[in-house]
């Protein structure tokens, strides 16, 4: 079966989860037999794909994965989910294309509406279908040790090298702290669990003054996640 060159699957009913990422003629996301309806659950279930962790990673991957998302309106490109303190919006392949747009690139734009001074952590937790021996190569840093539950502060992008192909994941957000994360639970099955972050720590409750993203006076913050294969 031929796999499309550039395609994303989303499940708004399952926490806005990215269910599929097809780039470069292959599927990059791992699927899980434990998937299914997670709405209302209180303990995180890894269903594969990519989960949006917000407003913290710990405890339990935030509050977005176990509630359904919607759309702003049928003619709008933005997916939306609301928490008690913020409105979280996401749009795929909209707006201006990335400066270094290649033929195998997908991007997601994010908007967060909240009171000025609101602090949060966000992470794109991606469960990747990789073989043993896959490498994680942060930009401008040596290859990372895949021993799990690691945050690489100041690292906004990294590449996963697997079976002769590369998937690069990057976040851009002007004036906010960025990192790249590795999760230990990804080592218990075939594949890797990694992803870019806003913030420098998993647990918002433990974040120092420079460890979390902060909404500015305008009450809005925007950022972009880019995924490209080569």
CORRAHU-V119039 format. One record per pair of residues at least 24 apart in sequence whose ideal C-beta (glycine too) atoms are under 10 Angstrom apart, sorted by the first residue. I is the first residue (numbers start at 1). GAP is how many residues later the second one is. Records with the same first field share a line. If there is no record, write none. Layout:
I->GAP, GAP
This chain:
3->24
5->98, 99, 224
6->87, 96, 97, 98, 99, 100, 222, 223
7->99
8->41, 42, 84, 85, 98, 100, 219
9->40
10->39, 40, 59, 69, 80, 82, 98
11->24, 26, 27, 36, 38, 57, 58
12->56, 57, 58, 59, 67, 68, 69, 78
13->24, 25, 26, 54, 55, 56, 57
14->24, 25, 31, 33, 35, 37, 51, 52, 53, 54, 55
15->24, 26, 30, 32, 34, 36, 37, 46, 47, 48, 49, 50, 51, 52, 53, 54, 66
16->34, 35, 36, 48, 49, 51, 52, 53, 54, 63, 64, 65, 72, 74
17->30, 31, 32, 33, 34, 35, 47, 48, 52, 108
18->30, 31, 32, 33, 34, 72, 74, 88, 90, 106, 107, 108, 109, 207, 209
19->28, 29, 30, 31
20->28, 29, 30
21->28, 29, 85, 105, 107, 108, 146, 206, 208
22->82, 84, 207
23->79, 80, 81, 82, 83, 142, 144, 204, 205, 206, 207
24->78, 79, 80, 141, 142, 143, 204, 205, 206
25->79, 140, 204
26->103, 136, 137, 139, 141, 203
27->101, 102
28->98, 99, 100, 101, 102, 132, 134, 137, 139, 141, 163, 199, 201
29->97, 98, 99, 100, 162
30->96, 97, 98, 99, 100, 156, 159, 160, 161, 162, 163
31->96, 98
32->95, 157, 159
37->29, 31
38->27, 28, 29, 30
39->26, 27, 28, 29
40->26, 27, 28
41->24, 25, 26
42->24
44->81, 141
46->79, 81, 137, 139, 140, 142, 143, 147
47->80
48->78, 79, 80, 81, 141, 143, 145
49->76, 77, 78, 79
50->58, 73, 74, 75, 76, 77, 78, 119, 143, 145, 175, 177
51->72, 73, 74, 75, 76, 142, 144
52->27, 29, 36, 38, 56, 58, 70, 71, 72, 73, 143, 173
53->68, 69, 70, 71, 72, 128, 142, 144, 149
54->27, 29, 32, 34, 56, 58, 66, 67, 68, 69, 144, 150, 159
55->28, 29, 30, 31, 33, 57, 59, 63, 64, 65, 66, 67, 144, 149, 157, 158
56->63, 64, 65, 66, 67, 143, 145, 146, 147, 148, 149, 150, 151, 156
57->64, 65, 66, 68, 94, 124, 126, 138, 140, 142, 144, 145, 146, 147
58->63, 91, 143, 144, 145, 146, 147, 148
59->143, 144, 145, 146
61->62, 64, 122, 141
62->58, 59, 60, 61, 63, 142
63->25
64->24, 26, 58
65->60
77->32
78->31, 32, 33
79->29
80->31, 33
82->31
83->29, 31, 37
85->29, 30, 33, 35, 130
86->26, 27, 28, 29, 32, 34, 129, 133, 135
87->24, 25, 26, 27, 133
88->24, 25, 26, 32, 34
89->24, 131, 133
90->135
91->133
92->133
95->127, 129
96->128
98->72, 74, 126, 128, 130
100->70, 126, 128
101->125, 127
102->66, 126, 127, 128
103->125, 126, 127
104->61, 62, 63, 64, 123, 124, 125, 126
105->63, 121, 122, 123, 124, 125
106->119, 120, 121, 122, 123
107->63, 65, 117, 118, 119, 120, 121
108->63, 115, 116, 117, 118, 119
109->113, 114, 115, 116, 117
110->61, 63, 88, 111, 112, 113, 114, 115
111->109, 110, 111, 112
112->86, 101, 103, 107, 108, 109, 110, 111
113->102, 105, 106, 107, 108
114->100, 101, 105, 106, 107
115->100, 104
116->98, 99, 100, 101, 102, 103, 104
117->97, 98, 99, 100, 102
118->94, 95, 96, 97, 98, 101, 103
119->80, 85, 88, 90, 92, 93, 94, 95, 96
120->78, 79, 84, 87, 92, 93, 94, 95, 101
121->30, 56, 58, 60, 76, 77, 78, 79, 80, 81, 82, 83, 84, 86, 90, 91, 92
122->49, 51, 54, 73, 74, 75, 76, 77, 90, 91, 99, 101, 103
123->28, 48, 56, 57, 58, 60, 71, 72, 73, 74, 75, 76, 79
124->45, 47, 57, 70, 71, 72, 73, 74, 101, 103
125->56, 58, 60, 61, 68, 69, 70, 71, 72
126->34, 41, 43, 55, 57, 60, 65, 66, 67, 68, 69, 70, 99, 101
127->56, 58, 59, 62, 64, 65, 66, 67, 68
128->32, 34, 39, 41, 58, 62, 63, 64, 65, 66, 67
129->33, 34, 60, 61, 62, 63
130->30, 31, 32, 33, 35, 37, 56, 60, 61, 62, 63, 64
131->31, 32, 59, 60, 61
132->30, 58, 59
133->28, 29, 30
134->26, 27, 28, 29, 33, 56, 57, 58, 60
135->24, 25, 26, 27, 31, 57
136->24, 25, 26, 33, 44, 46, 56, 58
137->24, 29, 31
138->42
139->29, 31, 41
141->39
144->36, 38, 50
145->37
146->36, 38, 40, 41, 46, 47, 48
147->35, 37, 40
148->33, 34, 35, 36, 37, 38, 39, 40, 44, 45
149->32, 33, 34, 35, 36, 37, 38, 53
150->29, 30, 31, 32, 33, 34, 44, 52
151->28, 29, 30, 31, 46, 48, 49, 50, 51, 60
152->26, 27, 28, 29, 30, 42, 44, 45, 48
153->24, 25, 26, 27, 44, 46, 47, 48, 57, 58
154->24, 25, 26, 46
155->24, 25, 26, 41, 42, 45
156->24, 40, 41, 42
157->39, 69, 71
158->24, 36, 37, 38
159->69, 70, 71
160->31, 32, 34, 69
162->29, 30
165->64, 65
166->62, 63, 64
167->25, 27, 60, 61, 62, 63
168->58, 59, 60, 61, 62
169->25, 26, 27, 56, 57, 58, 59
170->26, 54, 55, 56, 57, 58
171->24, 25, 26, 27, 52, 53, 54, 55
172->24, 50, 51, 52, 53, 54
173->25, 40, 48, 49, 50, 51, 52
174->47, 48, 49
175->38, 39, 41, 46
176->36, 37, 38, 39, 40, 45, 46, 47
177->24, 30, 33, 34, 35, 36, 37
178->35, 45
179->32
195->30, 32
196->27, 29, 30, 31
198->25
